[in-house]
Amino acid sequence: MTNPTEAARFPNASADVTSPSHRPTVDCMFCQRATDFGPLSDRCVYEDSSFHASHQIYEDGPSYLGIILIQTKRHVPNLAALSDSESERLGWLIGRLSRALGMCTPAEWTYCFGFTEGVRHVHMLIAARYPGMPKEYVRLAIADWPGAPHGDPIQVAELVSRLRSAVGRPGPP
């Protein structure tokens, strides 16, 4: 960050992982997940040195097919605290995952949302928005639509395999 005004407004926007605000915290569920992504390996759609993206599942029944959670691997409390390279990478990854969902599902388009409100750790959700969705289920109620494609763990794993292929590995320079 070369702009002094920007540096003053966003003092944590460096990749300094030793900064207290960027250290893993015990009470952060995303930091806890980042210590061992092993249990998520069958749902991992993409991973690099900065981000992990995995398909979401419901433990108590069929899962909405096409919701991917992207999280930073290091503790980043808000979007302003991302480094420039992390911001670029996150933008690239959102676009890449959205295109993959469009290629691998019948989604009309995708939603992207993240609040870092309940858990102060940067994470975004990319969700497939399917044709014919009634108004009462648009936006944040998307996963509640009973008419949307849902699947068991095997169907989720099959979708994850297709998404991995569609996302590929190459990223921006």
N, C-alpha and C positions, 0 to 999 in steps of 0.2 A: 504494500500500500504506500504510494508515494505522496499522495495528497495529504498535507498536514491536517486540514479540516476534517477529512474523512477519518484519519487516524485518531483524532480527538473524539469524534462521535462514536467510533466503533473500536475501542481500545482492545477488545478481545479477538479481533478478526485476523489474528496471526495463527499459524499452525503450531504455536508453542504448546505442546501437549503437557508441559510441566506447569503451565499456568493453573492456579488453584481452581478456576472456573471450568477447566477442561479436563481435570482429573476424574477418573471414574468415581462415582459416589455409590455408597452402599444402598441407599434408598431409591436409586434410579433403576427401574426395571429394564431399560435399554442397556445400561452399563452392565447389568447382571447378564443379560443375553449375550452381550459382546464378549464376555469372558469365555463362553463356550457355545458356538453356533452348531455344535454336533447334533443336538436334538432337532435342529431345523434343516439338516442337510438334505432330507428328501423333499423339502419345500423351497430350497434355495434356488432362486431364479438367476441371481447375479451376485458376484462378490468381487471386490478389489481391495486395495489397501485402505481405502477411506469409507466404503459403504458396503452394506449387506442388504439384499432385497430378497424377501421370501413371501410366498403365497400364504395368505391367512387361512386358518382352518378354525372350525368350531368344534370344540371337544364334545359337545352334547348333541351332535346330529349333523346332517348334511351341510356342507360349506358352500357359500356363494362362490361360484367359479369366476375368478377374475378380479380379486382384490390382492394387491401386492403392497407390502409394507417395506419402505426404504428407510434405513436408519444409518446414522453416522456410527462409525466404530469407536471413535473417541467421544468423550462427553462434550457436546456443544449445546449450550443452553438455549440458543435462539438463532434464527437465520442470520442476523447481523454479525454473529460471532464466527460464521464460516469464513475460512480463508478464501481469497479470490479463486484459487485453483479448485477448492472444494465446491464453491458456488457454481463454477463452470461445469464441473463434473456432475453435480446434482442436476443441473439443467439438462445436460446431455442424457443422463440416466432416465430422467422423467420422460423425455421425448422417446428414447429408445424403448422403454417399457410400454409406453402408450402405443407405439407402433406395433410392438410384439402382441399386445392384447388385441389390437385390431386385426392382425393377421391370424391369430390362433383362436379367436372367439367370434361369434356373430355380433359383437358390440358395434353400436352406431358411432360411439365416441367414448372417450374416457374422462373421468373426473380425476382431479388431483387436489388433495386437501391435507392440511396439517396445521395444528394449532399450537403445539408445544405448551399447552395450558395445563392439562392434568399432570403430565410428566414433562419437566423442563429439559428435554433432550431432543435434538432435531430428528424428526421422523415425518415422513410423508406417506400418504396412501394414494395409490393409483387404482382406480376402480373402473371396470368395464360397465358401460351404460348400455343396456340391451334394448332392442326395439320393442315398442308396445308397453313400456313401463308406465303405469298409471301415475298421475300427478302426485298422489299422496306419498309416493315412494322416491321421488326425485331428490337429488342432492344427498343429504346426510342420512336419509332413511333407505338408501339404495339396497342395502343388504337385507332389509326386512321384507322385500317384495317376494311373496311366495311363488309367483309365476316366473321368477328369474331362474336361470340355470344353476342348479345346486348339484353337488357331487359328494360322494364318499371319499375316503382317503386314497383309494386307487384312482378315481377319476381326477382328483386334485393332482396326484403324482403324474398322471398322463398329461394333463395340461401343463404342469411345470416342465416336463421334458420338452414339450413343443415350444414353450416360452423360452427356455434356455437356448434352444437352437435358433430361434428367431432373434434373440438379443445378441448372441455372439459375444466375442470377447473384445474386439478392438474398440478403442475409445478415442476421445479427442487427443491431439498432441499434448 
